[in-house]
Amino acid sequence: MKKLIAVALLVLPVCSFGGTVTVDGVRMWPAPDNTRLVFDVSGPTEYRLFDLENPPRVVVDLKNARLVHPLGQPSDKDKLVKRIRSGVRGGGDLRVVLDLRGKASYKSFLLKPNEKYGHRLVIDIHQLASSRPRPVKKSLPPAGANHPRDLVIAIDAGHGGEDPGAQGYSGIYEKDVVLAIARRLARLVNQERGMRALLIRDGDYYVSLRERTRLARRQRADFYISIHADSFRDKRVRGMSVYALSSNGASDEAARWLAAKENASDLIGGVSLDDKDDLLASVLLDLSQTATIEASLAAGSEILKRMRPLGKLHKRTVQQARFVVLKSPDIPSVLVETAFITNPRDERNLRNPRYQQALAKAMLAGIRGYFSKNPPPGTYYAAIRRHVIARGDTLSRLAARYHVSLAALRAVNGIKGDKLRVGQVLRIPAGSEG
């Protein structure tokens, strides 16, 4: 491994800090392909970072520093960092050694205090691309009438890791409650015929805003839903909202404020344009973005309609704002603010597993409703036929006519009994379901 020296980063002039810096502890956030370590320090610190081989390890020397408490150890789930050691060096410096499970790359930076934390030294350990397990490619038949592909639904639980998001009235964090809802939605999506869930994060770690959309695009997602819990200084404010991207600015002052807050997370913690000239590329991108925003608004309306019976809506129509995570030019994307976590009643709902499940079901119903009306070519939803109920039609006759089972006909249309009405539109599932 090539030895690298990190130049000390100073957030204040050297003359402004000459005393001992205390290290209060380390917080670790293991993700699938990286681990973030955050050292809480009492002030700006001068440090040196380098790596050693045989065995692989990363060393950080902090000048004029001492430990207040023993450093914690990585969890068994950490794929990169095996152990953390520390010791005094040169009489007054602190050396911390990260024993790694294998070769890795790394970077570091200092963060100034914010409303949640004091001074921090952040070290990111990244798995080398050559060390990452290659996904097993499944042999799938080509998409077509007989083998329609699944819709890929990207589900993004907001915040995570070092970025907890908003804090609830009783102390719970937004990052935890939205992950619970996202996991419930993913399970429901995976149970839905013709859909497959992609969880953007499936643990307590941070994914940058741009990386979230990149992950969705790499997996060719058909839809992107970002799940959040709103907050406000007035604890009386409550209710649910759904947002789509705005091309011209936020739809109101509250939307502008919310977008700025959500887009600040990174500070805390289709169409090929390669062969197009700048003007044509701009036009193509604008057309794609406009169509995607229209699709996002339609999908958001479907979701909002299904969420309405669950409680108070903060906004009765889909709002628009410039959220970074909604900026994929070719993926319909919405951001759902499930409730105001700062409102005592809303927070009690968010902590309730039954309410979380109801929210997830409402989101799925909205997604299903949108794709039933706007099925992408080659998908299972595009293969589903439709039948307008006429006088004399019955479910059993329709099942026999279209060679499907009664159970499949009921399931795809959400019908519990046998009652039909003239003019009702039924979706007819693919014959293989019968």
VOPAGU-2260 file (C-alpha; in pm, 1 decimal, decimal comma):
REM VOPAGU-2260
SITE   aa  ch    i         X         Y         Z
SITE  MET   A    0       0,0       0,0       0,0
SITE  LYS   A    1     136,3     338,5     -93,5
SITE  LYS   A    2     219,3     547,2     211,1
SITE  LEU   A    3      27,5     875,2     224,3
SITE  ILE   A    4      81,7    1173,0     450,9
SITE  ALA   A    5    -211,8    1401,7     526,3
SITE  VAL   A    6    -112,4    1763,2     578,8
SITE  ALA   A    7    -247,0    1901,6     903,5
SITE  LEU   A    8    -567,5    2097,1     852,9
SITE  LEU   A    9    -606,7    2407,8    1068,1
SITE  VAL   A   10    -936,6    2585,3    1113,6
SITE  LEU   A   11    -771,2    2865,1    1314,2
SITE  PRO   A   12    -419,1    3015,8    1308,3
SITE  VAL   A   13    -161,0    2810,9    1499,1
SITE  CYS   A   14    -108,6    3091,3    1751,0
SITE  SER   A   15    -473,1    3072,8    1859,2
SITE  PHE   A   16    -441,8    2726,6    2017,4
SITE  GLY   A   17    -139,0    2620,4    2207,3
SITE  GLY   A   18    -292,8    2426,4    2494,5
SITE  THR   A   19    -380,5    2061,1    2522,7
SITE  VAL   A   20    -672,7    1935,1    2318,4
SITE  THR   A   21    -891,1    1668,6    2477,0
SITE  VAL   A   22   -1044,6    1382,0    2279,7
SITE  ASP   A   23   -1380,1    1303,4    2438,1
SITE  GLY   A   24   -1453,6     988,2    2240,1
SITE  VAL   A   25   -1512,7     840,6    1897,7
SITE  ARG   A   26   -1838,6     759,8    1721,5
SITE  MET   A   27   -1835,0     497,9    1445,5
SITE  TRP   A   28   -2080,0     456,4    1159,1
SITE  PRO   A   29   -2015,7     136,6     955,8
SITE  ALA   A   30   -2179,5     127,8     611,7
SITE  PRO   A   31   -2169,3    -148,1     346,4
SITE  ASP   A   32   -1853,5     -11,5     177,7
SITE  ASN   A   33   -1713,3     247,3     419,4
SITE  THR   A   34   -1677,9     335,3     785,7
SITE  ARG   A   35   -1689,2     686,4     926,5
SITE  LEU   A   36   -1510,8     761,4    1253,3
SITE  VAL   A   37   -1585,6    1090,0    1427,3
SITE  PHE   A   38   -1351,8    1204,2    1706,3
SITE  ASP   A   39   -1508,7    1462,8    1936,1
SITE  VAL   A   40   -1234,2    1708,8    2029,6
SITE  SER   A   41   -1235,2    2011,1    2259,0
SITE  GLY   A   42   -1103,1    2251,7    1996,8
SITE  PRO   A   43    -915,3    2292,8    1667,8
SITE  THR   A   44    -637,4    2036,3    1647,5
SITE  GLU   A   45    -326,9    1975,7    1442,0
SITE  TYR   A   46    -287,4    1617,5    1324,0
SITE  ARG   A   47    -106,2    1387,8    1083,9
SITE  LEU   A   48    -263,0    1088,8     910,0
SITE  PHE   A   49     -79,9     804,0     735,1
SITE  ASP   A   50    -105,8     430,5     669,3
SITE  LEU   A   51     114,0     127,3     734,1
SITE  GLU   A   52     123,9    -224,2     592,2
SITE  ASN   A   53     164,0    -579,7     725,2
SITE  PRO   A   54     -84,6    -568,0     885,7
SITE  PRO   A   55    -282,9    -285,4     724,2
SITE  ARG   A   56    -357,8       4,9     954,2
SITE  VAL   A   57    -422,9     378,3     952,3
SITE  VAL   A   58    -244,5     598,4    1208,5
SITE  VAL   A   59    -347,6     943,1    1327,9
SITE  ASP   A   60    -114,8    1152,9    1545,3
SITE  LEU   A   61    -284,8    1441,3    1726,8
SITE  LYS   A   62     -51,7    1712,7    1852,8
SITE  ASN   A   63     -81,5    1816,7    2219,4
SITE  ALA   A   64    -382,2    1592,4    2276,5
SITE  ARG   A   65    -500,6    1349,0    2540,4
SITE  LEU   A   66    -789,9    1106,5    2587,2
SITE  VAL   A   67   -1062,5    1183,4    2838,5
SITE  HIS   A   68   -1225,4     840,3    2813,1
SITE  PRO   A   69   -1108,1     509,1    2660,2
SITE  LEU   A   70   -1197,9     482,8    2292,6
SITE  GLY   A   71   -1478,1     247,0    2196,1
SITE  GLN   A   72   -1430,3     -51,2    1968,2
SITE  PRO   A   73   -1583,9    -127,7    1626,4
SITE  SER   A   74   -1884,5    -357,5    1610,6
SITE  ASP   A   75   -1864,3    -704,9    1462,3
SITE  LYS   A   76   -2062,3    -569,8    1166,0
SITE  ASP   A   77   -1780,6    -332,2    1069,6
SITE  LYS   A   78   -1629,2    -472,9     749,4
SITE  LEU   A   79   -1326,1    -241,4     749,6
SITE  VAL   A   80   -1205,6    -150,1    1099,3
SITE  LYS   A   81   -1112,2    -441,9    1326,9
SITE  ARG   A   82    -975,8    -264,7    1635,0
SITE  ILE   A   83    -877,2      78,4    1769,9
SITE  ARG   A   84    -565,1     132,8    1981,7
SITE  SER   A   85    -421,1     446,7    2137,6
SITE  GLY   A   86    -112,5     561,1    2324,1
SITE  VAL   A   87      95,6     861,4    2425,8
SITE  ARG   A   88     366,8     966,2    2181,6
SITE  GLY   A   89     653,5    1208,1    2238,9
SITE  GLY   A   90     536,1    1302,3    2584,7
SITE  GLY   A   91     235,3    1512,8    2487,3
SITE  ASP   A   92      92,8    1384,1    2158,7
SITE  LEU   A   93    -178,9    1121,4    2115,3
SITE  ARG   A   94    -144,9     838,5    1863,2
SITE  VAL   A   95    -453,4     644,2    1754,2
SITE  VAL   A   96    -412,3     331,3    1543,0
SITE  LEU   A   97    -695,1     184,0    1336,9
SITE  ASP   A   98    -629,8    -185,2    1270,9
SITE  LEU   A   99    -798,5    -268,4     940,9
SITE  ARG   A  100    -942,3    -595,6     812,0
SITE  GLY   A  101    -776,3    -536,9     475,3
SITE  LYS   A  102    -635,5    -271,0     246,4
SITE  ALA   A  103    -846,4      42,6     223,9
SITE  SER   A  104    -835,0     406,5     118,7
SITE  TYR   A  105    -903,5     693,6     355,4
SITE  LYS   A  106    -956,6    1066,4     388,7
SITE  SER   A  107    -999,6    1309,0     675,8
SITE  PHE   A  108   -1124,2    1657,8     755,5
SITE  LEU   A  109   -1207,1    1883,8    1049,6
SITE  LEU   A  110   -1555,0    2014,9    1121,9
SITE  LYS   A  111   -1637,9    2331,2    1313,1
SITE  PRO   A  112   -1904,6    2326,1    1585,8
SITE  ASN   A  113   -2270,8    2334,7    1487,3
SITE  GLU   A  114   -2596,1    2330,3    1684,8
SITE  LYS   A  115   -2558,9    1958,3    1758,4
SITE  TYR   A  116   -2184,5    1894,2    1798,8
SITE  GLY   A  117   -1858,8    2065,8    1891,7
SITE  HIS   A  118   -1525,7    2040,4    1707,2
SITE  ARG   A  119   -1479,1    1708,7    1525,3
SITE  LEU   A  120   -1209,6    1521,8    1339,9
SITE  VAL   A  121   -1366,2    1294,8    1078,2
SITE  ILE   A  122   -1186,2     997,7     922,2
SITE  ASP   A  123   -1354,5     803,7     640,7
SITE  ILE   A  124   -1223,5     453,8     561,1
SITE  HIS   A  125   -1333,8     329,9     217,7
SITE  GLN   A  126   -1324,7     -20,5      81,7
SITE  LEU   A  127   -1106,3     -46,2    -229,2
SITE  ALA   A  128   -1302,6    -102,6    -547,3
SITE  SER   A  129   -1097,4    -414,8    -619,1
SITE  SER   A  130   -1192,3    -557,9    -277,3
SITE  ARG   A  131   -1566,4    -511,7    -311,2
SITE  PRO   A  132   -1759,2    -832,2    -374,6
SITE  ARG   A  133   -1896,0    -841,7    -725,2
SITE  PRO   A  134   -2272,4    -884,8    -738,3
SITE  VAL   A  135   -2384,7   -1219,3    -872,0
SITE  LYS   A  136   -2550,9   -1161,1   -1204,6
SITE  LYS   A  137   -2872,4   -1354,4   -1233,3
SITE  SER   A  138   -2961,8   -1497,5   -1568,0
SITE  LEU   A  139   -3291,6   -1328,7   -1643,9
SITE  PRO   A  140   -3500,1   -1370,3   -1956,4
SITE  PRO   A  141   -3529,4   -1055,8   -2169,5
SITE  ALA   A  142   -3817,0    -828,4   -2078,7
SITE  GLY   A  143   -4113,8    -863,9   -2305,6
SITE  ALA   A  144   -4475,7    -970,4   -2317,2
SITE  ASN   A  145   -4397,7   -1311,9   -2168,4
SITE  HIS   A  146   -4126,3   -1195,5   -1927,8
SITE  PRO   A  147   -4205,1    -841,8   -1808,7
SITE  ARG   A  148   -3946,7    -683,4   -1580,3
SITE  ASP   A  149   -4006,6    -559,5   -1227,1
SITE  LEU   A  150   -4041,4    -193,7   -1141,7
SITE  VAL   A  151   -3745,6     -81,6    -927,5
SITE  ILE   A  152   -3860,0     137,8    -637,9
SITE  ALA   A  153   -3575,2     327,0    -467,7
SITE  ILE   A  154   -3661,4     393,8    -103,1
SITE  ASP   A  155   -3448,6     654,1      71,9
SITE  ALA   A  156   -3458,6     692,4     449,8
SITE  GLY   A  157   -3338,0    1046,8     511,3
SITE  HIS   A  158   -3030,8    1144,1     715,7
SITE  GLY   A  159   -2841,3     871,3     906,1
SITE  GLY   A  160   -2517,8     821,9    1097,2
SITE  GLU   A  161   -2354,4    1148,4    1199,4
SITE  ASP   A  162   -2659,8    1336,8    1069,3
SITE  PRO   A  163   -2954,1    1252,0    1299,6
SITE  GLY   A  164   -3201,5    1485,5    1132,6
SITE  ALA   A  165   -3466,9    1645,8    1351,1
SITE  GLN   A  166   -3513,4    1548,9    1713,8
SITE  GLY   A  167   -3857,0    1461,4    1844,8
SITE  TYR   A  168   -4047,1    1600,2    2138,1
SITE  SER   A  169   -3941,9    1302,8    2355,6
SITE  GLY   A  170   -3588,3    1276,3    2218,6
SITE  ILE   A  171   -3620,7    1030,2    1928,4
SITE  TYR   A  172   -3429,6    1106,6    1609,3
SITE  GLU   A  173   -3569,9    1146,2    1261,4
SITE  LYS   A  174   -3304,4     914,7    1111,6
SITE  ASP   A  175   -3429,2     620,5    1321,1
SITE  VAL   A  176   -3802,0     654,4    1267,0
SITE  VAL   A  177   -3777,6     710,4     890,1
SITE  LEU   A  178   -3550,4     406,2     854,1
SITE  ALA   A  179   -3814,2     195,7    1029,9
SITE  ILE   A  180   -4081,0     322,1     788,3
SITE  ALA   A  181   -3851,6     271,0     486,1
SITE  ARG   A  182   -3785,6     -90,3     584,6
SITE  ARG   A  183   -4157,9    -154,7     620,2
SITE  LEU   A  184   -4222,0      -3,6     278,1
SITE  ALA   A  185   -3941,9    -213,5     126,0
SITE  ARG   A  186   -4094,7    -533,1     264,4
SITE  LEU   A  187   -4434,2    -441,1     119,2
SITE  VAL   A  188   -4284,7    -351,4    -219,2
SITE  ASN   A  189   -4099,5    -683,5    -235,0
SITE  GLN   A  190   -4426,4    -865,5    -166,3
SITE  GLU   A  191   -4593,4    -680,1    -453,7
SITE  ARG   A  192   -4593,5    -863,9    -783,7
SITE  GLY   A  193   -4405,0    -667,1   -1047,4
SITE  MET   A  194   -4204,1    -453,0    -803,3
SITE  ARG   A  195   -3862,4    -471,0    -640,2
SITE  ALA   A  196   -3735,6    -246,9    -358,7
SITE  LEU   A  197   -3395,8     -78,2    -344,9
SITE  LEU   A  198   -3312,7      55,5       2,6
SITE  ILE   A  199   -3072,8     347,5     -34,2
SITE  ARG   A  200   -2955,5     300,2     323,7
SITE  ASP   A  201   -3033,0      -0,1     542,7
SITE  GLY   A  202   -2854,4      98,5     862,8
SITE  ASP   A  203   -2738,8     388,1    1076,0
SITE  TYR   A  204   -2486,0     546,8     841,4
SITE  TYR   A  205   -2479,9     854,5     622,7
SITE  VAL   A  206   -2507,1     859,6     242,8
SITE  SER   A  207   -2439,9    1191,8      71,1
SITE  LEU   A  208   -2733,6    1351,0    -108,1
SITE  ARG   A  209   -2577,6    1314,0    -453,3
SITE  GLU   A  210   -2474,3     954,3    -383,6
SITE  ARG   A  211   -2834,5     866,7    -297,6
SITE  THR   A  212   -2953,3     963,8    -644,8
SITE  ARG   A  213   -2647,5     799,6    -804,6
SITE  LEU   A  214   -2732,1     470,9    -631,6
SITE  ALA   A  215   -3086,3     489,8    -766,7
SITE  ARG   A  216   -2970,0     563,3   -1119,9
SITE  ARG   A  217   -2708,3     286,8   -1115,1
SITE  GLN   A  218   -2984,8      40,4   -1032,5
SITE  ARG   A  219   -3206,9     195,5   -1303,0
SITE  ALA   A  220   -3480,3     283,2   -1058,2
SITE  ASP   A  221   -3825,3     360,7   -1199,1
SITE  PHE   A  222   -3928,2     564,0    -895,7
SITE  TYR   A  223   -3757,0     735,1    -601,6
SITE  ILE   A  224   -3923,6     809,4    -269,3
SITE  SER   A  225   -3736,5     992,5       6,6
SITE  ILE   A  226   -3888,8     955,9     354,9
SITE  HIS   A  227   -3848,1    1226,3     619,8
SITE  ALA   A  228   -4009,0    1365,7     934,2
SITE  ASP   A  229   -4067,3    1739,6     942,1
SITE  SER   A  230   -3979,9    1978,7    1224,8
SITE  PHE   A  231   -4063,3    2333,1    1326,6
SITE  ARG   A  232   -3989,5    2565,0    1618,4
SITE  ASP   A  233   -4362,6    2582,4    1701,4
SITE  LYS   A  234   -4457,0    2241,3    1840,6
SITE  ARG   A  235   -4825,5    2300,3    1756,5
SITE  VAL   A  236   -4757,9    2260,3    1384,1
SITE  ARG   A  237   -4837,2    1908,5    1259,8
SITE  GLY   A  238   -4940,3    1708,4     955,8
SITE  MET   A  239   -4810,2    1527,8     645,9
SITE  SER   A  240   -4675,5    1672,2     320,0
SITE  VAL   A  241   -4550,6    1544,8     -14,9
SITE  TYR   A  242   -4296,5    1732,5    -227,8
SITE  ALA   A  243   -4176,9    1715,4    -585,9
SITE  LEU   A  244   -3893,1    1908,8    -746,1
SITE  SER   A  245   -3946,1    2267,8    -852,1
SITE  SER   A  246   -3771,6    2397,5   -1163,1
SITE  ASN   A  247   -3843,2    2763,5   -1091,5
SITE  GLY   A  248   -3811,9    2777,9    -714,6
SITE  ALA   A  249   -4012,4    2669,9    -414,5
SITE  SER   A  250   -4389,9    2693,0    -416,5
SITE  ASP   A  251   -4397,0    2891,0     -93,2
SITE  GLU   A  252   -4169,5    3029,3     177,9
SITE  ALA   A  253   -4210,2    2718,2     395,7
SITE  ALA   A  254   -4099,7    2498,9     105,6
SITE  ARG   A  255   -3792,4    2716,8      53,1
SITE  TRP   A  256   -3701,0    2691,4     419,9
SITE  LEU   A  257   -3753,9    2315,0     427,6
SITE  ALA   A  258   -3546,4    2257,7     113,8
SITE  ALA   A  259   -3258,7    2458,1     258,5
SITE  LYS   A  260   -3276,2    2254,0     580,2
SITE  GLU   A  261   -3286,0    1912,4     410,7
SITE  ASN   A  262   -3020,8    2003,8     152,4
SITE  ALA   A  263   -2784,9    2106,6     433,0
SITE  SER   A  264   -2744,1    1741,3     533,9
SITE  ASP   A  265   -2417,8    1712,6     342,3
SITE  LEU   A  266   -2275,4    1999,0     545,3
SITE  ILE   A  267   -2356,3    1801,5     856,6
SITE  GLY   A  268   -2251,0    1482,3     780,6
SITE  GLY   A  269   -3176,1     797,0   -1934,8
SITE  VAL   A  270   -3046,8    1041,4   -2192,5
SITE  SER   A  271   -2679,6    1032,3   -2282,4
SITE  LEU   A  272   -2548,0    1382,5   -2338,6
SITE  ASP   A  273   -2187,1    1289,2   -2416,1
SITE  ASP   A  274   -2216,5    1342,4   -2789,1
SITE  LYS   A  275   -2441,6    1652,3   -2781,9
SITE  ASP   A  276   -2332,7    2014,8   -2803,7
SITE  ASP   A  277   -2397,6    2236,8   -2500,9
SITE  LEU   A  278   -2717,2    2397,8   -2634,5
SITE  LEU   A  279   -2876,0    2068,5   -2744,4
SITE  ALA   A  280   -2771,0    1899,1   -2424,0
SITE  SER   A  281   -2933,0    2177,8   -2223,8
SITE  VAL   A  282   -3258,3    2148,3   -2422,7
SITE  LEU   A  283   -3269,1    1768,4   -2389,0
SITE  LEU   A  284   -3200,6    1784,0   -2018,1
SITE  ASP   A  285   -3466,6    2051,6   -1970,7
SITE  LEU   A  286   -3726,1    1845,3   -2160,2
SITE  SER   A  287   -3638,2    1535,4   -1958,5
SITE  GLN   A  288   -3652,3    1725,9   -1629,7
SITE  THR   A  289   -3988,7    1885,5   -1718,9
SITE  ALA   A  290   -4144,2    1547,1   -1802,4
SITE  THR   A  291   -4000,0    1395,8   -1483,7
SITE  ILE   A  292   -4138,6    1678,6   -1268,2
SITE  GLU   A  293   -4484,2    1627,0   -1420,8
SITE  ALA   A  294   -4461,2    1254,4   -1347,3
SITE  SER   A  295   -4340,6    1327,9    -992,9
SITE  LEU   A  296   -4637,0    1558,5    -929,4
SITE  ALA   A  297   -4877,2    1291,6   -1054,8
SITE  ALA   A  298   -4717,1    1023,5    -837,4
SITE  GLY   A  299   -4709,1    1257,4    -538,7
SITE  SER   A  300   -5081,4    1324,0    -577,6
SITE  GLU   A  301   -5152,4     950,5    -573,0
SITE  ILE   A  302   -4949,1     908,0    -252,8
SITE  LEU   A  303   -5103,9    1212,8     -85,5
SITE  LYS   A  304   -5453,9    1084,0    -167,0
SITE  ARG   A  305   -5376,5     751,7       7,9
SITE  MET   A  306   -5220,1     925,0     309,8
SITE  ARG   A  307   -5516,3    1158,4     367,3
SITE  PRO   A  308   -5723,7     907,5     573,5
SITE  LEU   A  309   -5433,3     858,7     817,6
SITE  GLY   A  310   -5454,1    1203,8     972,7
SITE  LYS   A  311   -5402,4    1573,5     922,4
SITE  LEU   A  312   -5237,7    1696,4     604,1
SITE  HIS   A  313   -5003,4    1990,2     652,0
SITE  LYS   A  314   -5044,7    2068,9     281,7
SITE  ARG   A  315   -5343,0    1943,1      80,1
SITE  THR   A  316   -5161,7    1944,8    -252,9
SITE  VAL   A  317   -4817,3    1832,8    -362,4
SITE  GLN   A  318   -4567,0    2107,2    -288,1
SITE  GLN   A  319   -4253,8    2186,1    -487,7
SITE  ALA   A  320   -3904,6    2275,3    -369,3
SITE  ARG   A  321   -3544,4    2233,6    -481,3
SITE  PHE   A  322   -3448,0    1922,0    -289,6
SITE  VAL   A  323   -3114,9    1779,1    -405,7
SITE  VAL   A  324   -3237,7    1418,7    -376,5
SITE  LEU   A  325   -3522,3    1490,3    -621,0
SITE  LYS   A  326   -3300,0    1617,5    -902,5
SITE  SER   A  327   -3260,5    1299,8   -1110,2
SITE  PRO   A  328   -3363,3    1415,3   -1459,9
SITE  ASP   A  329   -3508,2    1077,6   -1557,0
SITE  ILE   A  330   -3656,1     925,6   -1237,1
SITE  PRO   A  331   -3992,8    1043,2   -1102,2
SITE  SER   A  332   -3909,5    1140,7    -743,3
SITE  VAL   A  333   -4101,0    1254,9    -438,1
SITE  LEU   A  334   -4010,4    1347,6     -81,4
SITE  VAL   A  335   -4261,5    1253,8     187,9
SITE  GLU   A  336   -4266,2    1442,3     517,4
SITE  THR   A  337   -4451,1    1180,6     723,5
SITE  ALA   A  338   -4534,9    1411,8    1015,4
SITE  PHE   A  339   -4389,9    1683,5    1237,5
SITE  ILE   A  340   -4162,9    1499,2    1477,2
SITE  THR   A  341   -4156,1    1812,7    1693,9
SITE  ASN   A  342   -4531,4    1785,8    1756,6
SITE  PRO   A  343   -4614,8    1556,6    2053,9
SITE  ARG   A  344   -4915,3    1393,1    1883,2
SITE  ASP   A  345   -4737,3    1341,3    1552,1
SITE  GLU   A  346   -4432,6    1202,2    1730,4
SITE  ARG   A  347   -4645,5     945,7    1919,4
SITE  ASN   A  348   -4786,3     832,9    1585,9
SITE  LEU   A  349   -4440,5     803,4    1429,9
SITE  ARG   A  350   -4321,0     583,1    1715,3
SITE  ASN   A  351   -4622,3     351,5    1679,1
SITE  PRO   A  352   -4540,4      40,8    1466,2
SITE  ARG   A  353   -4902,0      16,3    1347,0
SITE  TYR   A  354   -4895,7     375,9    1228,3
SITE  GLN   A  355   -4560,8     316,5    1055,9
SITE  GLN   A  356   -4714,8      18,7     875,8
SITE  ALA   A  357   -5019,4     221,8     776,7
SITE  LEU   A  358   -4792,9     492,1     632,8
SITE  ALA   A  359   -4595,7     232,6     436,4
SITE  LYS   A  360   -4917,8      78,9     298,9
SITE  ALA   A  361   -5045,1     422,0     193,8
SITE  MET   A  362   -4718,6     498,0      12,7
SITE  LEU   A  363   -4728,3     162,8    -166,6
SITE  ALA   A  364   -5091,5     217,8    -266,9
SITE  GLY   A  365   -4997,0     555,7    -411,6
SITE  ILE   A  366   -4702,9     409,7    -603,5
SITE  ARG   A  367   -4923,7     128,2    -731,9
SITE  GLY   A  368   -5191,2     376,5    -834,5
SITE  TYR   A  369   -4944,3     588,7   -1028,7
SITE  PHE   A  370   -4788,6     299,4   -1220,6
SITE  SER   A  371   -5129,4     147,1   -1294,4
SITE  LYS   A  372   -5203,4     463,3   -1491,4
SITE  ASN   A  373   -4848,3     518,0   -1622,7
SITE  PRO   A  374   -4683,7     178,3   -1673,1
SITE  PRO   A  375   -4331,6     186,5   -1824,3
SITE  PRO   A  376   -4303,5     -32,2   -2136,5
SITE  GLY   A  377   -4175,4    -382,8   -2075,0
SITE  THR   A  378   -4287,2    -395,7   -1711,2
SITE  TYR   A  379   -4541,2    -619,5   -1546,7
SITE  TYR   A  380   -4771,7    -319,6   -1504,1
SITE  ALA   A  381   -4762,5    -255,1   -1878,9
SITE  ALA   A  382   -4859,7    -619,4   -1938,9
SITE  ILE   A  383   -5173,4    -590,1   -1725,9
SITE  ARG   A  384   -5487,9    -550,1   -1933,0
SITE  ARG   A  385   -5796,1    -350,0   -1836,1
SITE  HIS   A  386   -6166,5    -427,1   -1853,1
SITE  VAL   A  387   -6456,1    -181,9   -1816,4
SITE  ILE   A  388   -6740,6    -345,1   -1625,4
SITE  ALA   A  389   -7061,1    -380,5   -1824,9
SITE  ARG   A  390   -7404,9    -495,6   -1711,4
SITE  GLY   A  391   -7401,2    -870,4   -1641,7
SITE  ASP   A  392   -7026,4    -896,4   -1573,0
SITE  THR   A  393   -6917,6   -1099,7   -1271,5
SITE  LEU   A  394   -6574,6   -1170,4   -1128,8
SITE  SER   A  395   -6601,8   -1543,0   -1199,1
SITE  ARG   A  396   -6693,5   -1482,5   -1563,9
SITE  LEU   A  397   -6410,0   -1235,2   -1607,4
SITE  ALA   A  398   -6162,4   -1477,1   -1446,8
SITE  ALA   A  399   -6269,3   -1750,5   -1690,1
SITE  ARG   A  400   -6267,2   -1512,8   -1987,3
SITE  TYR   A  401   -5914,7   -1387,2   -1923,2
SITE  HIS   A  402   -5777,6   -1719,0   -1791,1
SITE  VAL   A  403   -5677,1   -1585,0   -1450,8
SITE  SER   A  404   -5765,3   -1693,3   -1099,4
SITE  LEU   A  405   -6031,2   -1521,1    -891,0
SITE  ALA   A  406   -5772,6   -1464,9    -618,4
SITE  ALA   A  407   -5536,4   -1285,6    -859,6
SITE  LEU   A  408   -5820,6   -1074,0    -999,1
SITE  ARG   A  409   -5926,7    -967,3    -650,4
SITE  ALA   A  410   -5569,4    -903,4    -532,5
SITE  VAL   A  411   -5462,3    -681,0    -821,1
SITE  ASN   A  412   -5776,5    -468,9    -786,6
SITE  GLY   A  413   -5798,1    -462,2    -407,4
SITE  ILE   A  414   -6144,4    -628,3    -411,0
SITE  LYS   A  415   -6254,1    -823,9    -102,7
SITE  GLY   A  416   -6599,6    -940,3    -211,4
SITE  ASP   A  417   -6776,9    -993,4    -543,1
SITE  LYS   A  418   -6956,1    -660,9    -582,4
SITE  LEU   A  419   -6891,6    -470,0    -907,6
SITE  ARG   A  420   -7038,3    -153,4   -1054,0
SITE  VAL   A  421   -7105,6     -66,2   -1417,1
SITE  GLY   A  422   -6826,1     151,8   -1556,5
SITE  GLN   A  423   -6571,2      31,7   -1303,0
SITE  VAL   A  424   -6227,2     -32,9   -1456,4
SITE  LEU   A  425   -6061,4    -358,6   -1349,4
SITE  ARG   A  426   -5697,5    -443,0   -1406,6
SITE  ILE   A  427   -5654,5    -788,2   -1554,1
SITE  PRO   A  428   -5333,7    -957,2   -1437,1
SITE  ALA   A  429   -5108,1   -1155,9   -1664,5
SITE  GLY   A  430   -5239,7   -1501,9   -1742,9
SITE  SER   A  431   -4948,4   -1671,8   -1565,2
SITE  GLU   A  432   -5097,2   -1553,1   -1235,2
SITE  GLY   A  433   -5404,5   -1765,2   -1285,8
